[in-house]
Amino acid sequence: MEKEASLYHIEEGKIQCDLCNHRCIIPDGEHGICGVRKAKNKKLYTQVYGAISSRNADPIEKKPLYHFKPKTRAMSYGSIGCNFSCKHCQNYSIATAKPGDIPVEELTPEESVKLTKSNECKGIAYTYNEPTVWFEFNYDSAKLAKKEDLYTVYVTNGYMTKKALEKISPYLDAANVDIKAFNNTDFYENISSAQLKPVLETCKLMSEKGIHLELTYLVIPEENDDEESFKELANWIIEELGEETPLHLSRFYPSHKMLDKDPIPIKTLERAREVIIDQGMKYVYIGNVSQTQYANTYCPACDELLIERRGYSTKIKNLSDDDLCKNCGEKIDLIR
């Protein structure tokens, strides 16, 4: 499962990784921040090529992607490692794992595509842990997937370099990027050991390259739940990505190193949704809650129910085959 990495260079005798925006300088025999890329004998190696910790045939709505290939299933693959260290990580058991820590299944890119088709999935999602840190396998797998007319999806923190995104973008159809905070400049550094700006740059570049983009914002009590953050986030999305970009507000539950916090009140999420829609965004959802109406797609012009979601069951209702609201004729932003 060890293979020479792509996207690194040697400068003044030192190896520097070019895969994510940490741009780690890695001494011989050591790992980068992600824990799965190792410098050895003046080369950089990925130690998780084809190392699969998790795989499942998931509804595409679970990613979450609500405006991309509705009612289809994606074969979802995860490995180990992450380039963030989020204190609230829900998948910390694989995100914090190092090679050898937990059992993994070894797959080739060809086998990943074969499994996708045998499970009657229409595409592949690289998810569960940060897909950037096992880039080489995803890249090889995605290239084969496109030859088999399968779609490909990243569920990501968005911290990849421009060079990494440029390389995989021809083979990447959609992404959900997790924006963890907006106007709290200390959040990324204190909670995730990273920075916000590279994430926003990734979102803009994905949009420019025609990759279908949806965003997730996990709302955490007393960390990123102030009204000003919601307004600034909405205004940035509208200005840089477009008002039609779907946004998923996700409910925080205590996890990992944030067990001392309570779940975010639903009324806070409802208020956040109102504020963001008032700023001009068309599609704002609330996830991790039992109230199913917040997962539905309504016409942004007349409020007609267009797509009903209960759990991961999806029903397309008052929407024409060419994605027009049957009530008022509004064009709905959707990729079938």
LINHUJO-V662874 format. One record per helix or strand of 3 or more residues. SS is the DSSP state (helix for helix, strand for strand). FROM is the first residue (numbers start at 0). LEN is the number of residues. Records with the same first field share a line. If there is no record, write none. Layout:
BEGIN
SS: FROM-LEN + FROM-LEN
END
This chain:
BEGIN
strand: 7-4 + 13-4 + 36-4 + 42-4 + 53-6 + 72-6 + 122-4 + 150-6 + 173-5 + 211-8 + 246-5 + 283-4 + 304-6 + 312-4
helix: 59-3 + 91-4 + 108-10 + 130-17 + 161-10 + 186-6 + 196-12 + 226-14 + 265-14 + 291-4
END
